[in-house]
C-alpha cells in the first residue's frame, strides 16, 4: 500500500472554494449517462445500464452486463416491496455482508442519491489526503471498503456538504478530481506540497 506522508492543514481554504476549484477540472466522457438517468434509475433497464456504464467508465463486458441484468431485476423487486428505503433491508436483500463491493455501494446511491454519496478509489484518496495529509489507496477488502463508506465517509461527506450551498454531485466531482490528481503525483512529494486546497 502506498502511504506518502504530507501534513496539510485541514481545509486550508473555505470548503466552497475548494469545491469550486477542483470541480472546475472535472471532465468525464460518460457524464451524460449519469445526468440523463439519475432522476429515475429504475425506469427501465436501459437507464440502469447507462448508469453502470458511467460507473464502469467504459462499455460493460458480457459478464458485467449479465450481472447488472440480474441486479436490475432484483432492484425492481426490492423497490416494489420496500416503499420506504431501509438500509437494513437493503443489506439483507443484496447480501451486503458477503458482497459489499463498489457496485453495490453505487446501487445504494441509485436508490438514495441524497443520502448515499458516490464512492470509489479517487474520493477515498482525496478524503484521506484532506483529513490525514497522507496519500493512501483504497483497501482491497470489499468489507473494509463498505465499513469505511458507512462509518467514516458518509458522515464526513454529509457534514461537508451541509457546510456549503453546493450539491453532493459537485462535492463528488471535486473529490474525484483531487483524487485523480493525487494518483498521478503520489510518488512526488514536492508536487504534493503544491496541491491547491
RACOR-V35416 format. One line per field, one symbol per residue. ss: DSSP state (~ for helix, > for strand, _ for the rest). phi: phi as a letter, one per 20 degrees, with the letter a starting at -180 (. if undefined). burial: 1 if it has 24 or more other C-alpha atoms within 12 Angstrom, else 0. A space follows every 10 residues. Layout:
# RACOR-V35416
ss->???
phi->???
burial->???
This chain:
# RACOR-V35416
ss->__>>>_____ ____~~~~~~ ~~~_______ ~~~~~__~~~ ____~~~~~~ ~~~~~~____ _~~~~~~~~~ ~~~~~~~~~~ ~_____~~~~ ~~~_______ _~~~~~~~~~ ~_________ ~~~~~~~~~~ ~~_>>>____ _~~~~~~~~~ ~~~~~~~~~~ ~~_____~~~ ~~~~~~~~~~ ~~~~~___~~ ~~_____
phi->.fbeebfcgf lfcggffgff ffffefbbge gggffecffb fdgbffgfff fffgffmagf fgffffffff ffffffffff fdfdfcffff fffdlffdce fgfffffgff fcfedcffba ffffffgfff ecmcdcefgf ffffgfffgf edfggfgfff ffecdeffff fgfffgffff ffffdfecgf fffdfed
burial->0001010000 0000110111 0110010000 0011001100 1100101111 1111110000 0000000110 1100110110 0000000001 0011010001 1111111111 1110111111 1111111111 1011111100 0000110111 0011011101 1000001111 1111111111 1110010000 0100101
